[in-house]
Amino acid sequence: MSELDLLYTDVEESVRDSVRSLLAKRSTPDRVVKVYDGDRSGLAELWRALASELGLAALLIPEEHGGAGASAREAAVVLEELGRHVTPVPFFTSAVVATTALLEAGATERLGELAAGERTAALAVPFSTAPGGRIPAVGLDGTLQGSVHAVAGALEADLLLVPVRTGDGLELHEVSGGDARITPVTSLDMTRQIADVDLTGVSSRRVAGAETTERALVRALEAGAALLASEQYGVAQWCLDTTLDYLKVRRQFGRIVGGFQALKHRLADLYVTVESARAAARNAAAAIAADDPDRSVAASVAQAYCADAAVLAAEEAIQLHGGIGMTWEHPAHLYLKRAKADQIALGTPGAHHARLAALVDLPAA
């Protein structure tokens, strides 16, 4: 793998400061937890602030199409902060995965609307679909025929990008979100809901033909898996920081709990895990941004490692917070739910280990 610069640039840090400042005011744990009670008021306004005021929806879109012309590195920084605040907005599903699919397919007509935050899009594949794996597709017989289960971002999407199997091969079609029959699914992580999408009898418009669609979808899922690692790192970093702060003030038997040797060892191990996750996530984002020849390897390494690292950090946060960590009032459960849901998104760690083995020509046992 070629040498990549993993350090944050001044531009990336500026993006982080802007996003963190907004989320600290408008994506606090007490607001996020209301989503689990069905209160999603204010989320559309929050997304407009992020997408339009900060211009985050335009990050990956070239300037000639109305975008910011940024790269996966800046998008990764945004995802770190969204993970740190478990923010319930469609940045990942719309501004990363769906946008990348359109760019890679050469379908540029909708990019201006997406960049301006006027519309959001979702790629209509199961959220568990791994890059390089089988891509489920609906049929075409005048109108679309079939349904797609467990689609992330479908509930918020104005546009659905649907893989369609035709006699010529796999095509990418566009469907208005209002035309599809979308049924919410009770999700472990209600901050990123999934839904079943029934497309039978729905009219569609082809936006990419068989010559570009399959490669575009693989590249979009791969970029998604690579950048999801940054969100997972953000989740893990919050868990480590919050747990460390708590153990510095919690007293037991007249002593600060953080001074116990056994807990110091656990925190040291967790620190190494989280720092390793940052390195893997940064490497994946840099590889995608540079279109490095080893981008597929970097993406699978990051996803295989960061998925488990985020879950471990969230589990440790709950346990090391003691009784309070097990309560609904403490936000730790939000991070465990996001980490567990992300763990099976865009391929499980096991799927990425298998893909990585094939990429590096590692023979099966």
C-alpha positions as CSV (number, residue, x, y, z in Angstrom):
1,M,0.0,0.0,0.0
2,S,1.3,3.5,-0.9
3,E,2.1,5.9,1.8
4,L,-0.8,8.1,2.8
5,D,-0.9,11.2,5.0
6,L,-3.2,10.4,7.9
7,L,-2.8,13.8,9.8
8,Y,-5.7,16.1,9.9
9,T,-5.3,19.2,7.7
10,D,-6.3,22.7,8.8
11,V,-9.3,22.6,6.5
12,E,-10.4,19.3,8.1
13,E,-10.1,20.7,11.6
14,S,-12.1,23.8,10.6
15,V,-14.8,21.5,9.3
16,R,-14.7,19.6,12.6
17,D,-15.0,22.8,14.7
18,S,-18.0,24.0,12.7
19,V,-19.8,20.6,12.9
20,R,-19.0,20.0,16.6
21,S,-20.1,23.5,17.6
22,L,-23.5,23.1,15.9
23,L,-24.1,19.5,17.2
24,A,-23.1,20.5,20.8
25,K,-26.1,22.8,20.8
26,R,-28.6,20.9,18.6
27,S,-27.8,17.2,19.0
28,T,-27.5,16.8,22.7
29,P,-28.2,13.4,24.3
30,D,-31.6,14.5,25.8
31,R,-32.7,15.5,22.3
32,V,-31.5,12.4,20.6
33,V,-33.1,10.0,23.1
34,K,-36.5,11.5,22.3
35,V,-36.3,9.8,18.9
36,Y,-36.8,6.5,20.8
37,D,-40.1,7.9,22.1
38,G,-41.2,8.7,18.5
39,D,-40.5,12.4,18.7
40,R,-38.6,13.3,15.5
41,S,-39.6,17.0,15.5
42,G,-36.6,19.2,14.8
43,L,-34.7,16.6,12.9
44,A,-35.6,18.1,9.5
45,E,-34.4,21.5,10.7
46,L,-31.2,20.0,12.1
47,W,-30.5,18.4,8.7
48,R,-31.2,21.7,6.9
49,A,-28.7,23.4,9.1
50,L,-26.0,20.8,8.5
51,A,-26.8,20.3,4.8
52,S,-27.4,23.9,3.7
53,E,-25.9,26.2,6.3
54,L,-22.7,24.2,6.7
55,G,-22.8,22.8,3.2
56,L,-22.2,19.2,4.3
57,A,-24.5,17.7,1.7
58,A,-22.3,19.2,-1.0
59,L,-18.9,17.9,0.3
60,L,-18.4,15.0,-2.1
61,I,-20.0,16.7,-5.1
62,P,-17.7,18.4,-7.6
63,E,-17.9,22.2,-8.0
64,E,-19.1,21.9,-11.6
65,H,-22.2,20.3,-10.3
66,G,-22.9,22.8,-7.5
67,G,-20.9,21.0,-4.8
68,A,-18.0,21.9,-2.6
69,G,-15.4,19.7,-4.4
70,A,-14.1,18.2,-1.1
71,S,-13.0,14.6,-0.6
72,A,-13.6,11.6,1.6
73,R,-11.2,13.0,4.1
74,E,-13.5,15.9,5.0
75,A,-16.6,13.6,4.9
76,A,-14.8,11.3,7.3
77,V,-14.3,14.2,9.8
78,V,-18.0,15.0,9.6
79,L,-18.8,11.3,10.3
80,E,-16.5,11.3,13.3
81,E,-18.5,14.1,14.8
82,L,-21.9,12.6,13.8
83,G,-20.8,9.4,15.5
84,R,-19.6,11.3,18.6
85,H,-23.1,12.8,18.9
86,V,-25.1,9.8,17.4
87,T,-26.9,12.4,15.3
88,P,-30.0,11.2,13.6
89,V,-29.5,12.8,10.1
90,P,-29.2,11.2,6.6
91,F,-25.6,12.5,5.9
92,F,-24.2,9.0,5.6
93,T,-27.0,7.4,3.5
94,S,-27.6,10.4,1.3
95,A,-24.4,12.6,1.1
96,V,-22.0,9.7,1.1
97,V,-23.5,6.4,-0.2
98,A,-26.2,7.6,-2.6
99,T,-24.1,10.6,-3.8
100,T,-21.1,8.3,-4.5
101,A,-23.3,5.9,-6.5
102,L,-24.6,8.7,-8.7
103,L,-21.1,10.1,-9.2
104,E,-19.5,6.8,-10.1
105,A,-22.4,6.0,-12.5
106,G,-22.0,9.4,-14.2
107,A,-25.6,10.3,-13.3
108,T,-25.2,14.0,-12.5
109,E,-28.7,15.4,-13.1
110,R,-29.7,15.3,-9.4
111,L,-26.4,16.3,-7.9
112,G,-27.2,20.0,-7.8
113,E,-30.4,19.4,-5.8
114,L,-28.5,17.1,-3.4
115,A,-25.7,19.6,-3.0
116,A,-28.1,22.4,-2.1
117,G,-29.8,20.2,0.5
118,E,-33.1,20.5,-1.4
119,R,-33.4,16.7,-1.6
120,T,-32.0,13.6,0.0
121,A,-31.4,10.3,-1.6
122,A,-31.0,6.7,-0.5
123,L,-29.6,3.7,-2.2
124,A,-32.3,1.0,-2.1
125,V,-30.2,-2.0,-1.0
126,P,-30.3,-3.8,2.4
127,F,-28.1,-1.9,4.8
128,S,-26.2,-5.2,5.4
129,T,-25.0,-5.4,1.8
130,A,-21.3,-5.7,1.7
131,P,-19.1,-4.3,-1.1
132,G,-18.2,-7.1,-3.5
133,G,-21.2,-9.2,-2.3
134,R,-24.4,-10.0,-4.1
135,I,-26.4,-6.8,-4.8
136,P,-30.2,-7.5,-4.5
137,A,-32.2,-6.0,-7.4
138,V,-35.8,-5.7,-8.3
139,G,-37.2,-6.7,-11.7
140,L,-38.7,-4.7,-14.5
141,D,-41.8,-5.4,-16.5
142,G,-43.1,-2.1,-17.7
143,T,-43.0,-1.0,-14.0
144,L,-40.7,-2.2,-11.2
145,Q,-41.5,-5.6,-9.7
146,G,-40.2,-6.5,-6.2
147,S,-39.3,-5.1,-2.8
148,V,-36.1,-4.4,-0.9
149,H,-35.9,-5.0,2.9
150,A,-34.0,-3.1,5.6
151,V,-33.0,0.0,3.6
152,A,-31.3,2.7,5.6
153,G,-32.3,6.3,4.9
154,A,-35.5,5.4,2.9
155,L,-37.8,7.1,5.3
156,E,-36.1,10.5,4.9
157,A,-35.3,10.1,1.2
158,D,-37.0,12.2,-1.5
159,L,-35.3,10.0,-4.1
160,L,-34.6,6.3,-4.1
161,L,-31.8,4.9,-6.2
162,V,-32.9,1.4,-7.1
163,P,-30.8,-1.4,-8.7
164,V,-32.9,-3.0,-11.4
165,R,-32.1,-6.4,-13.1
166,T,-32.9,-6.3,-16.8
167,G,-32.1,-8.4,-19.8
168,D,-29.1,-6.1,-20.4
169,G,-27.8,-6.5,-16.9
170,L,-27.9,-4.3,-13.7
171,E,-29.3,-0.8,-14.2
172,L,-29.8,2.0,-11.7
173,H,-33.2,3.6,-11.7
174,E,-34.6,6.6,-9.8
175,V,-37.9,6.5,-8.0
176,S,-39.7,9.3,-6.1
177,G,-39.7,8.5,-2.4
178,G,-43.4,9.3,-2.3
179,D,-44.3,6.7,-4.9
180,A,-42.8,3.7,-3.1
181,R,-44.6,2.0,-0.3
182,I,-42.2,2.4,2.7
183,T,-42.8,0.5,5.9
184,P,-40.7,1.5,8.9
185,V,-39.0,-1.4,10.7
186,T,-38.4,-1.4,14.4
187,S,-34.6,-0.8,14.6
188,L,-32.1,-1.4,17.3
189,D,-30.7,2.0,16.5
190,M,-33.7,4.3,16.0
191,T,-31.3,7.2,15.2
192,R,-30.8,5.5,11.8
193,Q,-34.0,3.8,11.0
194,I,-34.4,1.1,8.4
195,A,-37.5,0.4,6.3
196,D,-38.9,-2.1,3.9
197,V,-39.5,-0.7,0.4
198,D,-42.2,-2.2,-1.8
199,L,-41.7,-1.1,-5.4
200,T,-44.1,-3.4,-7.2
201,G,-46.0,-1.4,-9.9
202,V,-44.0,1.8,-9.3
203,S,-42.8,3.7,-12.3
204,S,-39.1,4.6,-12.5
205,R,-36.6,6.5,-14.6
206,R,-33.3,4.9,-15.6
207,V,-30.3,7.0,-14.6
208,A,-27.4,4.6,-15.4
209,G,-27.1,1.7,-17.7
210,A,-25.6,-1.8,-17.3
211,E,-22.2,-0.6,-18.5
212,T,-21.6,1.5,-15.4
213,T,-24.1,0.5,-12.7
214,E,-22.5,-2.6,-11.1
215,R,-19.1,-0.9,-10.7
216,A,-20.7,2.2,-9.4
217,L,-22.6,0.3,-6.7
218,V,-19.5,-1.6,-5.6
219,R,-17.6,1.6,-5.4
220,A,-20.4,3.3,-3.4
221,L,-20.7,0.5,-1.0
222,E,-16.9,0.3,-0.6
223,A,-16.7,4.1,0.1
224,G,-19.5,3.7,2.5
225,A,-17.8,0.9,4.4
226,A,-14.6,2.9,4.5
227,L,-16.2,6.1,5.8
228,L,-18.5,4.2,8.2
229,A,-15.3,3.3,10.1
230,S,-14.9,7.0,10.9
231,E,-18.4,7.1,12.4
232,Q,-17.5,4.0,14.4
233,Y,-14.3,5.7,15.6
234,G,-16.3,8.7,16.7
235,V,-18.6,6.5,18.7
236,A,-15.6,4.7,20.3
237,Q,-13.9,8.0,21.2
238,W,-16.9,9.4,22.9
239,C,-17.2,6.2,25.0
240,L,-13.6,6.4,26.0
241,D,-13.6,10.1,26.8
242,T,-16.9,9.9,28.8
243,T,-15.8,6.9,30.7
244,L,-12.4,8.4,31.6
245,D,-14.1,11.6,32.8
246,Y,-16.5,9.6,35.0
247,L,-13.8,7.4,36.6
248,K,-11.8,10.5,37.5
249,V,-14.6,11.7,39.9
250,R,-16.4,8.5,40.9
251,R,-15.4,7.5,44.5
252,Q,-15.6,4.1,46.1
253,F,-14.2,3.0,49.5
254,G,-12.9,6.5,49.9
255,R,-10.8,6.4,46.7
256,I,-11.2,7.7,43.1
257,V,-12.3,4.7,41.1
258,G,-9.9,5.6,38.3
259,G,-7.0,4.9,40.6
260,F,-7.7,1.2,40.8
261,Q,-5.0,-0.7,39.0
262,A,-7.4,-3.1,37.3
263,L,-9.4,-0.3,35.8
264,K,-6.2,1.5,34.7
265,H,-5.3,-1.6,32.7
266,R,-8.7,-1.8,31.1
267,L,-8.6,1.9,30.1
268,A,-5.1,1.5,28.7
269,D,-6.2,-1.4,26.6
270,L,-9.3,0.5,25.4
271,Y,-7.2,3.6,24.6
272,V,-4.9,1.4,22.3
273,T,-8.0,0.0,20.7
274,V,-9.6,3.4,20.0
275,E,-6.3,4.9,18.7
276,S,-5.9,1.9,16.4
277,A,-9.4,2.4,15.1
278,R,-8.6,6.1,14.3
279,A,-5.5,5.0,12.4
280,A,-7.5,2.4,10.4
281,A,-10.4,4.8,9.7
282,R,-8.1,7.6,8.7
283,N,-6.2,5.3,6.3
284,A,-9.4,4.2,4.7
285,A,-10.6,7.7,4.2
286,A,-7.3,8.8,2.8
287,A,-7.2,5.8,0.4
288,I,-10.7,6.6,-0.9
289,A,-9.9,10.3,-1.3
290,A,-6.7,9.5,-3.3
291,D,-8.4,6.6,-5.2
292,D,-5.4,4.6,-4.0
293,P,-4.9,1.2,-5.7
294,D,-5.3,-0.4,-2.3
295,R,-8.5,1.4,-1.4
296,S,-10.4,-1.9,-1.2
297,V,-7.9,-3.4,1.2
298,A,-7.9,-0.2,3.3
299,A,-11.8,-0.2,3.4
300,S,-12.1,-3.8,4.5
301,V,-9.3,-3.5,7.1
302,A,-11.0,-0.4,8.6
303,Q,-14.4,-1.9,8.7
304,A,-13.3,-5.3,10.1
305,Y,-11.5,-3.5,12.9
306,C,-13.6,-0.5,13.7
307,A,-16.9,-2.3,13.8
308,D,-15.8,-4.4,16.8
309,A,-13.8,-1.6,18.4
310,A,-16.9,0.6,18.6
311,V,-18.9,-2.2,20.2
312,L,-16.2,-3.0,22.7
313,A,-15.8,0.7,23.7
314,A,-19.6,1.1,24.2
315,E,-19.8,-2.1,26.3
316,E,-16.9,-1.0,28.4
317,A,-18.5,2.4,28.9
318,I,-21.7,0.9,30.2
319,Q,-19.9,-1.5,32.5
320,L,-17.4,1.0,33.9
321,H,-20.2,3.5,34.6
322,G,-21.6,0.9,37.0
323,G,-25.3,1.1,37.8
324,I,-25.9,4.5,36.1
325,G,-24.5,3.1,32.8
326,M,-27.4,0.6,32.7
327,T,-30.1,3.3,32.9
328,W,-32.2,4.9,30.1
329,E,-31.3,8.3,31.4
330,H,-27.6,7.9,30.7
331,P,-26.7,8.3,27.0
332,A,-24.4,5.2,26.9
333,H,-27.1,3.0,25.5
334,L,-27.4,5.3,22.4
335,Y,-23.8,4.6,21.6
336,L,-24.1,0.8,22.1
337,K,-27.1,0.7,19.8
338,R,-25.4,2.7,17.1
339,A,-22.3,0.6,17.4
340,K,-24.2,-2.7,17.3
341,A,-26.2,-1.6,14.3
342,D,-23.1,-0.3,12.5
343,Q,-21.4,-3.7,13.2
344,I,-23.6,-5.4,10.6
345,A,-23.9,-2.5,8.2
346,L,-22.3,-2.8,4.8
347,G,-20.8,-6.2,5.7
348,T,-20.0,-7.7,9.0
349,P,-16.4,-7.9,10.3
350,G,-16.4,-11.5,9.2
351,A,-17.5,-10.6,5.7
352,H,-14.7,-8.0,5.4
353,H,-12.1,-10.5,6.8
354,A,-13.2,-12.9,4.0
355,R,-13.0,-10.1,1.4
356,L,-9.6,-9.0,2.7
357,A,-8.3,-12.6,2.4
358,A,-9.3,-12.7,-1.3
359,L,-7.9,-9.2,-2.0
360,V,-4.4,-10.2,-0.6
361,D,-4.5,-13.7,-2.1
362,L,-4.6,-15.4,1.3
363,P,-5.6,-19.0,0.8
364,A,-8.6,-20.4,2.6
365,A,-7.8,-22.6,5.6
